[in-house]
Amino acid sequence: MKLTAAIIVSLVSCGAVFAVSEIYSGGRSKKKDVVHPDLLMHHPKITPEFLSSFKPTPLDFEMEWVIVDESARKYPEKITADDLRKAPTNKPPTVSERPRIANRGEFLWSEGPNDLSTRKNNEGLAFVLANDMDRARDIFEELRAKEPQFFPGRFNLGRIYLYFKQHREAIAEFEKCTQLVPQYSKNYFYLGKGYELAAQRDAADYNFLRAYRYDIYNLESLVALGDSLLEQKRTIEALNTFKHCLKEDPGFNDALIGMGKVAYTLKKYYDATLWFRSVDTRRLYKKELHYYYGESSFYAQDYQTASRQYQAMLNFPQDAIYSKVSLIRMRKRLEQTKRLLNQTVDQ
């Protein structure tokens, strides 16, 4: 009898443990939700097969925005500050004037219907072009208060917050942008940049992958992912990422720089100099090239090239590389290289 009671107590206690385990895990009877495709991109292993699995996504902007990528153009050809002041405010929009947004210099210019939001948006960008970012921030914050659903204004405000390294505010703006126009890949790219500033690498990588998912022809997001992987010392995955970029575009400067950075990380300094040498500086490229080219040449004992590259890097004192390496250290590195170069010549 006592034995039977002991068995019952034991079973009950086990059942209690099972019950607690079920509650903790969400319960066995709970039906599993369908996994959203985006969730599969949380902290994946970056392999060639994984990157090749991304396919073109058909874009359908529900808000009827016409977004034109003119990011290679820094300055607007048609809109000036004087035009904004003289433009009439009571012009009724016509059917043919669908809202048009042009991405120029990574800011969104509004064109088409000449309403107050459009004028306010472009007025703020006029101050961006004048490098008065404080005034531009004030204008876009005013625009957000009056028109919180106005997509270009929210996007531009997020870009300005990134300029001021206000990562919390930038993340909030781009999260809103992903709700307003969820198919626009740049929303996720800059959301990733915000999380990168906040040192949340997993969230940054996830959003860089989302950006690539929505626009596989824009390799900028993959370069950002590769750089992030290098920072995390996931060197082979970074190598896979940059190789994939070069598979899509063999002459893509930023991917060539990425390959050089991988070689530099692996202490293959001569190989790194070969990658850096292949960058076409007549086209757009990341100025950090000069620092890594200089460092690689220094360790490969090519002091003449190292001296030239350090000197070139000092011509860009506002570059993001100076968040990793101080300007003072860069100058000392140049002096050290010149001394070694002189010693080599004397010998």
C-alpha positions in Angstrom: 0.0 0.0 0.0 2.8 2.4 0.9 4.6 1.4 -2.3 1.5 2.2 -4.4 1.2 5.6 -2.7 4.8 6.4 -3.3 4.4 5.6 -7.0 1.3 7.8 -7.3 3.2 10.7 -5.6 6.1 10.2 -7.9 3.8 10.2 -11.0 2.0 13.3 -9.8 5.3 15.1 -9.2 6.5 14.1 -12.7 3.2 15.4 -14.1 3.7 18.6 -12.3 7.1 18.9 -13.8 5.7 18.2 -17.3 3.0 20.8 -16.7 5.5 23.4 -15.8 7.7 22.4 -18.8 4.6 22.7 -21.1 3.8 26.2 -19.7 7.4 27.3 -20.1 7.6 26.1 -23.7 4.2 27.5 -24.6 2.4 24.2 -24.3 2.3 21.1 -26.5 -1.2 21.7 -27.7 -0.5 25.2 -29.0 -0.5 25.3 -32.8 2.8 26.5 -34.3 2.5 29.8 -36.2 3.7 30.0 -39.8 7.3 31.3 -39.8 7.6 34.6 -41.7 10.3 34.5 -44.4 12.1 37.4 -42.7 12.6 35.4 -39.5 14.7 32.9 -41.4 17.3 35.7 -41.8 17.9 36.1 -38.1 21.5 35.2 -37.5 21.9 32.7 -40.4 25.2 31.3 -41.5 26.3 33.3 -44.5 27.2 30.8 -47.2 27.3 31.1 -51.0 24.2 28.9 -51.2 22.3 31.2 -48.8 23.2 34.4 -50.7 22.3 32.8 -54.0 18.9 31.8 -52.7 17.7 35.5 -52.8 15.6 36.2 -55.9 14.2 39.4 -57.3 11.1 40.7 -55.4 8.3 42.3 -57.3 7.8 45.8 -55.9 4.3 47.3 -55.5 4.1 50.5 -53.6 0.6 50.6 -52.1 0.8 54.3 -51.4 1.3 54.9 -55.1 4.7 56.6 -54.6 6.9 56.6 -57.7 10.4 56.3 -56.3 13.2 56.9 -58.7 16.8 56.1 -57.7 19.1 58.9 -58.7 21.4 58.4 -55.7 24.5 58.9 -57.9 23.5 62.6 -58.4 24.4 64.7 -55.4 22.6 67.9 -56.3 19.2 68.4 -57.7 19.2 69.9 -61.2 15.7 71.5 -61.1 14.9 72.4 -57.5 16.7 75.3 -55.8 16.0 77.3 -52.7 14.7 80.2 -54.8 12.3 78.0 -56.6 10.9 76.7 -53.3 10.2 80.3 -52.2 8.6 81.3 -55.4 6.5 78.2 -56.0 2.7 78.7 -55.7 1.0 76.9 -52.8 -2.6 76.8 -54.2 -1.9 74.8 -57.4 -4.4 71.8 -57.4 -2.8 68.5 -58.2 -3.8 66.8 -61.5 -4.4 63.2 -62.1 -1.2 62.9 -64.1 0.9 64.3 -61.2 1.4 61.2 -59.1 3.6 61.7 -56.1 7.2 61.2 -57.3 10.2 60.8 -55.1 13.8 61.0 -56.3 16.6 59.5 -54.3 19.5 61.9 -54.8 22.6 61.8 -52.6 20.7 59.3 -50.3 18.0 61.9 -49.5 14.4 61.8 -50.8 13.3 64.8 -52.9 9.5 65.2 -53.4 8.2 66.2 -56.9 4.8 66.3 -58.5 1.9 67.8 -56.5 3.2 71.1 -55.0 1.6 70.8 -51.5 2.9 72.2 -48.2 4.5 68.9 -47.2 6.5 68.7 -50.5 7.7 72.3 -50.1 8.7 71.8 -46.5 10.5 68.6 -47.3 12.5 70.2 -50.1 13.2 73.3 -48.0 14.8 71.1 -45.4 16.9 69.5 -48.1 18.0 72.9 -49.3 19.6 73.3 -45.8 21.2 69.9 -46.1 22.9 71.0 -49.3 24.0 74.1 -47.5 25.5 71.9 -44.7 23.2 73.5 -42.1 22.1 70.2 -40.6 20.8 71.7 -37.4 18.3 73.8 -39.3 17.4 70.9 -41.5 16.7 68.7 -38.5 14.4 71.4 -37.0 12.5 71.7 -40.3 12.0 67.9 -40.6 10.9 67.6 -37.0 8.3 70.3 -37.7 7.2 68.4 -40.8 6.8 65.2 -38.8 4.6 67.0 -36.2 2.3 68.3 -38.9 2.4 65.3 -41.3 3.5 62.1 -39.5 2.5 59.9 -42.5 4.6 61.8 -45.0 7.1 59.2 -46.0 9.9 61.3 -47.6 10.0 63.6 -44.5 10.3 60.7 -42.1 13.0 59.1 -44.2 15.1 62.3 -44.4 14.7 62.9 -40.7 16.1 59.5 -40.0 19.1 60.2 -42.3 19.8 63.4 -40.4 19.5 61.6 -37.0 22.2 59.2 -38.3 24.4 62.2 -39.2 24.2 63.3 -35.6 24.6 59.7 -34.4 21.3 59.8 -32.7 20.7 56.1 -33.2 17.6 55.7 -31.0 15.8 58.4 -32.9 17.1 57.1 -36.3 15.8 53.6 -35.5 12.4 55.0 -34.6 12.1 56.9 -37.9 13.2 54.1 -40.1 10.9 51.6 -38.3 8.1 54.0 -39.2 9.3 54.1 -42.8 9.1 50.3 -43.0 5.5 50.6 -42.0 4.7 53.4 -44.5 6.5 51.9 -47.5 7.5 48.4 -46.5 9.0 47.4 -50.0 11.6 50.2 -50.1 14.9 48.6 -49.5 16.7 51.7 -48.3 14.5 51.8 -45.2 16.0 48.5 -44.0 19.5 49.5 -45.0 19.5 52.7 -42.9 17.6 50.8 -40.1 20.6 48.5 -40.1 22.9 51.5 -39.9 21.0 52.7 -36.9 21.3 49.4 -35.1 25.0 49.3 -36.1 25.5 52.6 -34.3 23.6 51.1 -31.3 26.1 48.2 -31.3 23.3 45.7 -31.9 25.0 43.6 -34.6 22.4 40.9 -34.9 19.6 43.5 -35.6 21.9 45.3 -38.0 22.8 42.2 -40.0 19.1 41.2 -40.1 18.1 44.5 -41.7 21.0 44.5 -44.1 19.7 41.1 -45.3 16.2 42.5 -45.5 17.5 45.4 -47.6 19.2 42.9 -50.0 16.0 40.8 -50.1 14.0 43.7 -51.5 16.6 44.8 -54.0 19.2 42.2 -54.9 20.6 44.5 -57.6 21.8 47.0 -55.0 24.9 45.5 -53.4 25.5 48.3 -50.9 23.6 46.4 -48.3 25.7 43.3 -48.7 28.9 45.3 -48.4 27.5 46.7 -45.1 26.8 43.1 -44.0 30.3 42.0 -44.9 31.8 44.8 -42.9 29.7 43.9 -40.0 30.7 40.3 -40.2 34.4 41.3 -40.2 33.8 43.4 -37.1 32.4 40.2 -35.4 35.4 38.2 -36.6 33.2 36.1 -38.8 35.9 36.3 -41.5 34.9 33.4 -43.7 31.3 34.6 -43.8 32.5 38.1 -44.7 34.6 36.6 -47.5 31.6 34.7 -48.8 29.6 38.0 -48.8 32.2 40.0 -50.7 32.8 37.2 -53.2 29.1 37.1 -53.9 29.2 40.8 -54.6 32.0 40.4 -57.1 30.2 37.5 -58.7 27.3 39.9 -59.4 29.6 42.9 -60.3 33.3 42.1 -60.8 34.3 45.7 -60.8 32.4 46.8 -57.7 34.9 49.0 -55.8 33.4 48.5 -52.3 33.5 44.7 -52.7 37.1 44.9 -53.9 37.9 46.9 -50.8 36.1 44.3 -48.7 38.2 41.5 -50.1 41.3 43.5 -49.3 40.1 44.0 -45.7 39.6 40.2 -45.4 43.2 39.6 -46.6 44.4 42.3 -44.2 42.5 40.6 -41.3 44.1 37.3 -42.2 47.5 39.1 -42.1 48.0 38.3 -45.8 49.3 41.8 -46.4 50.8 41.5 -49.9 47.5 39.9 -51.1 45.6 42.8 -49.5 47.7 45.3 -51.4 46.8 43.6 -54.7 43.1 43.9 -54.0 43.4 47.5 -53.0 45.4 48.3 -56.1 42.6 47.0 -58.3 40.2 49.7 -56.9 39.3 52.3 -59.6 39.5 55.6 -57.6 38.1 57.5 -60.6 34.7 56.0 -59.6 32.9 56.2 -56.3 34.7 54.3 -53.5 34.9 54.2 -49.7 37.7 56.4 -48.6 38.8 54.0 -45.9 40.6 52.3 -48.8 43.6 54.6 -48.1 43.9 53.5 -44.5 43.8 49.8 -45.1 46.0 50.1 -48.2 48.5 52.1 -46.1 48.4 49.6 -43.3 48.8 46.6 -45.6 51.7 48.3 -47.5 53.4 49.2 -44.2 53.4 45.6 -43.0 54.4 44.4 -46.5 57.4 46.9 -46.1 56.3 48.9 -49.1 56.8 52.2 -47.2 56.6 54.4 -50.3 53.0 53.2 -51.1 52.1 53.3 -47.4 53.3 56.9 -47.1 51.1 58.0 -50.1 48.1 56.2 -48.8 48.3 57.6 -45.3 48.7 61.1 -46.8 45.6 60.5 -49.0 43.6 59.3 -45.9 44.5 62.6 -44.1 42.7 64.5 -46.9 39.4 63.0 -45.6 39.3 64.0 -41.9 35.5 63.5 -41.7 35.6 59.9 -42.9 34.0 57.2 -40.7 37.3 55.4 -40.3 38.3 58.0 -37.7 35.7 56.4 -35.3 38.2 53.5 -35.2 41.5 55.2 -35.7 42.3 58.7 -34.3 43.5 61.5 -36.6 46.5 61.9 -34.3 47.4 58.2 -34.7 47.1 58.5 -38.5 49.5 61.5 -38.5 52.0 59.6 -36.3 51.7 56.6 -38.6 52.6 58.8 -41.6 55.7 60.2 -39.7 56.8 56.7 -38.8 56.5 55.6 -42.4 58.5 58.5 -43.7 61.3 57.8 -41.2 61.4 54.1 -42.3 61.4 55.2 -45.9 64.3 57.6 -45.4 66.3 54.8 -43.6 65.7 52.5 -46.5 66.9 55.1 -49.0 70.0 55.8 -46.9 70.9 52.2 -46.9 
